[in-house]
Amino acid sequence: MNIESLVYKAEDIAIMLKCSKSKAYNIINDLNKILVKEKKIEKISIISGRISKKEFDRIYGKENIEQC
């Protein structure tokens, strides 16, 4: 299993939320900070510009994705 099957990239988030890639990077950064606070992930495990599909879907909900 490769990493691409487990994470969304900023490009993916930008398409799903219909926002700029820059805004998507900011969203990913903010969500990763939340996940560290919730102790869902370790800070050292963050990959810049990527977020776990599982955690993104949990936070946003696949059916409730809002636009930027």
Number of C-alpha atoms within 10 A of each C-alpha: 5 6 9 11 9 12 18 18 19 22 16 14 23 19 13 15 14 15 14 15 17 12 16 24 20 14 18 21 18 11 17 26 16 13 20 15 12 10 10 11 16 13 13 7 9 16 13 12 20 22 23 22 15 12 16 18 13 10 13 11 12 11 7 9 14 11 10 12
